[in-house]
Amino acid sequence: MLSSVSSNGARSDIHTIRTALTSISSITAARGDRKLHLLLAASGSVATIKLPLILSYLSKHAVGLSIRIIITSSAARFLNGQSKEQPTLSSLSGYAGVDGIYSDKDEWGPEPWRRGKGILHIELRKWADLLVIAPLSANTMAKICNGICDNLLTSIVRAWDTDGTVDAAPNPATGSDEVQRKKKRIVLAPAMNTAMWRHPVTKKQVQQLEGEWGVNDKEVDDEDEVNIDGGWIEVLRPGEKELACGDIGEGAMMEWEAICGIVERRLGME
């Protein structure tokens, strides 16, 4: 775990001990907290440095919004206290609304797993109302499209309830045991070099994400739940600008302000 809360409320950096806020049991309990739940993930792209800006903006919704952050090992390299623009990962826990920061090390913890214990990627999947991966690297895009789940983030995506039947629950409005399906969306914000974005492999993967698995245009424009018989993935195509490598071209992650606006609309927070 990347941050913890001591008995007097002070935060400290640790990497192996689960804490009151980030334990699996707390995630399970928080499913009934009447808040909106956002899983905000970053994979290995320099655009990870936009994460503090996204969190700062979304903190204004902290009263009704709970955020849990997923950081891949590659993304963590961009937030190691190099500069004001690149603070430490643990500092992200200081933003209002952030209730947990998770890395790959947290998937199983330091001790051997025992029967009866929860599984982190499953509990985070159940907890989330929306998963946003910003940035989505070329590597993580390829993993998602090929069903590879070799870290915490890709395990969550691989275990996503894509048709809303696994996590279906009785509808309290009807007062009966009738099951209510709720299909939840994954929003992807790719970020990569221009040559990588234009690569034939990327083209095929984007077609898969937007086509077979994607929400259609009507669903994207609709602020209601994802069409229960449609897709579950929304791709926020990158823009053109000067990239971190110095090249000018396509591949830059959608502007962070626009991503925040989409999060607000998808969660009904406007």
N, C-alpha and C positions, 0 to 999 in steps of 0.2 A: 504494500500500500504506500502511496506517496505522501499522504498526510494523515495525521491523527489528531484527536482532541484529548487532552489530558483532563484530569479531574477539575482543574481550575480554569479550563477553557482555553489554555494556551496551546498553540499548534506546534508540532514538531515533525521533523522529517524521519520517516522510517520506511522500510521496504518489505518487511516480512510479517509484521504483527497486525492482525485485523483489529479494527477499532469499533467503538459503539456505532459510529455513523456509517461505516462502510462494510460491516459484516454482512454475511448472507442473510442472517436472521433479520437484520434491520431492513434489508431490501424487501424481504417478504412482508414485513409489518407495514412498510411504507406504501404498499399497494393500496391501502385503505385510507390514506391521509387526505383524500379529496383534493389533491393538487394535480396539475398537469405534469407529466413526466417526460423529460427530454433526455435521451442518450445522445451526447455530442462527442463524436469521435474524430481523431486526427490520425492519418497515416503518413508515410514518409515523403513529405514534400515540404519545400521551404515555406509554402503558404501556411504551414502550421503556426507561424508567427502571428497570424491574424486571429488566433484563438482568443487571446486576451481582449481584443477589440469586440469580438462576438459576445464574450461573457459580460463585458462591461455594459454593452447595450441591453442584453437580456436581463441583467440584474434588476432592471426597473420592474420586472414582473415577478420578483422573488416571493411576494406574498402568496401567489397562487401557482408558482412554477418551481419544480425541483429539477435540478440538472445533475446528471452523473456523467463524468468525462472518461472516455477511453483513449489511451495513448499507446500506440504501437512503439516497439523499441526503436524503430527508425525515426518516428516523429519526435521521440524524446530528445534526440540529438539537436533539435532546433530550439529547444527551450531548456537551457542549462545555465541561465544567468549570464549569458554573453554580453547583454546590453539591456537598456531600458525596454527596447522593443522585443527582446528575447529574455524574459524573466525566467525564474526557476519554475519547474512544474508545481512544486508545493505551493508557490504563491497563488496559483489559480484557485486554491481552496478559499482564498480570502474574498472572492467575489460573492455577493449576495445570491442565494439560490443554489450554489454549488454544494451538493451533499455527498460527493464522493469522487475520487480520482483513482482510476484503475489502470494497471499496466499488465503486461503478459505474466509477470511473476505472481499476480494475484489469482490467476485462474484456479490453481490447486492449493496454493499456500505452501508453507514450509514443511508441513506434516503430511504423512501418507493419508490418502483419502480413506474414509471408513463408510461402510454402508449406513444410510440414514442421514448423512450430511448432504446439504444442498450442493448444487452445481452452479457456479457463479454465472456462466454465460446463459444458462437457462433462466435463472432468477432475474437477471437484468433484462432478458427478452420479455419475460412476463410483466415486469415492472413498467417498461417503456410504453408510452403512447406514440412516440415518434423517435426514429433513429436518423440522425444527420451525420454524414461522414464528410467533413470539410477540413482539410482537403482529402480527396481520394487520389492516391498515387496510382501510377500505371501498374505497379506490382500488385497492389491490393485489388484493383479492378480485375486484373487477370485471375487472381485467386477466387474472387467472388464468382466470376463467370464460369470457372471450372470446378466449383464446389470445394475448393481447398480450404481447410479450416485448421491452420497450424498456429494460430495465436488467438487471444481473447476476442478481438474484434471480428475476425472472420468466422470464429465459432458462433458468435451471436448472429451474424448474417446467415450462416448455414442452418441455424436452428430457428430461424424466423418463421412465424406462423403465417405462411403465405396465402392461405385461403380462409383464415379466421375460424377454423374449426377446432384447433387444438386447445386454444385458450377460451373457447366459447363458454359462456356462463348464463345462468338463469336470468331472465329479464325482470328486474324488480318492479317495473312499471305495470306488468301484467298480473303480478301476484301469484304466478304459477311457476311450474318447473320448466316452462318453455325456454329453450336455449336461444340466446342472442349471440349471433356471430358479430365479431368486430375485427375487421382486417386492418392492420396498421401499416403505415407507409414507411419506406426507407428513402431518404433523400440523399443523393450523391452529388458532390461538387468536385469534379475532376480537376486536377492541377498537375501539369507536366510540361516538359519541353515541347516546342512546336513539332519537331520531328517525331517525337513519341506520339503526340496527339494525332498526327497525320498518318501514322503507320497503319498498314493494312490490318494488322492484328487488332489495334485499337478500334478501327472502324467496325470490324466484325463484333467486337465485344460491346460497343455502344449500340449496335443494331440489336443485339440480344437483350440488353438492359432496357432499351426504349421500346422494343417490339414485343417479343414474347413475354417479357416480365414487366413491361412498363404500363403505367397508368396512361390512359389516352387523353387527348387535349381537353375533352369535355370534363373529365375528372379533375385534371390539373386546375382548371378555371373554377371548379366548384369548391366552395369552402366546406361542404359537407364531408362525411366519411368517404373513404375510397370506395368506389363501386364494388360491391361484394363479389361480383363475378369478373371483375377486371384485374389489372396487374397491381403490383405493390411497390414498384420502384419508380422514382422520379429523378431524372438526370438534369442537373443544372449545367448546361454546356459552358465551357470556359470561354473567355473573351480574348481579345488581341491587345497586347501591350508589350512593353519591354520586360523581359523575364529576368529572373535572378542571375541567369548565366550570361546576360548581356544581349541575347538574341531578341529580336522584335518579331512577334507573330502570335499565333493562336496557342492556347495552352494555359493561360493565366486563370486561376480560380475566379469564379464569379465574385464581384465585389462583396465584401463582407456585409455591407449595409443591406444589399439586396437579399443576401442569404438570411439575414435576421428578419427581414420583412416576410419572406416565405415561411420561416418558422412560425412567426406570429399568425399568419393566415392558416397554416395547416393545423395549428393548435387552437385556433379560434380566439386569439388574444388581442386582436385589433381593437 
